[in-house]
């Protein structure tokens, strides 16, 4: 893994300690040159689909955060769906997500 992406992931995996804050859940997934990190967001007793997509461009690492209105009963289910939603975003938008 490239140093820039590792630094970004370490920062993302840190706990904020704030209720309702998006926190990393599950392992990051490499997909078509991107790294997708699921980060479901608590909303009451449910979890929203959310995550971070990163990609290295030379020495620069860019990131795109996403939150969708899909609710899930568990954090694990939300994390799994966040990965598939991140893959869909990459397939549909590609590098335009960083514009």
For each residue, the residues with C-beta under 8 A, 3 or more apart:
1: 5 6 9
2: 5 6 56 61
3: 6 7
4: 7 8 56 59 60 61
5: 1 2 8 9 35 54 56 61
6: 1 2 3 9 10
7: 3 4 10 11 61
8: 4 5 11 12 54 61 63
9: 1 5 6 12 13 24 28 35 37 54
10: 6 7 13 14
11: 7 8 14
12: 8 9 24 37 39 52
13: 9 10 24
14: 10 11
15: 23
16: 21 23
17: 21
18: 21
19: 42
20: 41 42 43
21: 16 17 18 41 42
22: 39 40 41 50 65 67
23: 15 16 39 40
24: 9 12 13 37 38 39
25: 38 39 40 75 76 78 79 82
26: 38 76 79 80 83
27:
28: 9 35 36 37
29: 35 36 37 38 83 86 87
30: 33 34 35 36
31: 34 35 36 86 87 90
32: 90 91
33: 30 55
34: 30 31 53 54 55 86 90
35: 5 9 28 29 30 31 53 54 55
36: 28 29 30 31 51 52 53 82 83 86 87 90
37: 9 12 24 28 29 51 52 53 54
38: 24 25 26 29 50 51 78 79 80 82 83 86
39: 12 22 23 24 25 50 51 52 65 82
40: 22 23 25 47 48 49 50 51 72 75 78 79 82
41: 20 21 22 47 48 50 67
42: 19 20 21 46 47 48 75
43: 20 46 47 48 71
44:
45:
46: 42 43 71 72 73
47: 40 41 42 43 71 72 73 74 75 77 78
48: 40 41 42 43 67 68 69 70 71 72 78
49: 40 66 67 68 69 70 72 78 81 82 85
50: 22 38 39 40 41 65 66 67 68 78 82
51: 36 37 38 39 40 65 66 82 83 85 86
52: 12 36 37 39 63 64 65 66
53: 34 35 36 37 63 64 66 86 89 90 97
54: 5 8 9 34 35 37 61 62 63 64
55: 33 34 35 61 62 95 98
56: 2 4 5 60 61
57: 60 61 62
58:
59: 4
60: 4 56 57
61: 2 4 5 7 8 54 55 56 57
62: 54 55 57 98
63: 8 52 53 54
64: 52 53 54 89 97 98
65: 22 39 50 51 52
66: 49 50 51 52 53 85 86 89
67: 22 41 48 49 50
68: 48 49 50 85
69: 48 49
70: 48 49 78 81 85
71: 43 46 47 48
72: 40 46 47 48 49 75 77 78 81
73: 46 47 77
74: 47 77 78
75: 25 40 42 47 72 78 79
76: 25 26 79 80
77: 47 72 73 74 80 81
78: 25 38 40 47 48 49 50 70 72 74 75 81 82
79: 25 26 38 40 75 76 82 83
80: 26 38 76 77 83 84
81: 49 70 72 77 78 84 85
82: 25 36 38 39 40 49 50 51 78 79 85 86
83: 26 29 36 38 51 79 80 86 87
84: 80 81 87 88
85: 49 51 66 68 70 81 82 88 89
86: 29 31 34 36 38 51 53 66 82 83 89 90
87: 29 31 36 83 84 90 91
88: 84 85 91 92
89: 53 64 66 85 86 92 93 97
90: 31 32 34 36 53 86 87 93 94 97
91: 32 87 88 94
92: 88 89
93: 89 90 96 97
94: 90 91 97
95: 55 98 99
96: 93 99
97: 53 64 89 90 93 94
98: 55 62 64 95
99: 95 96
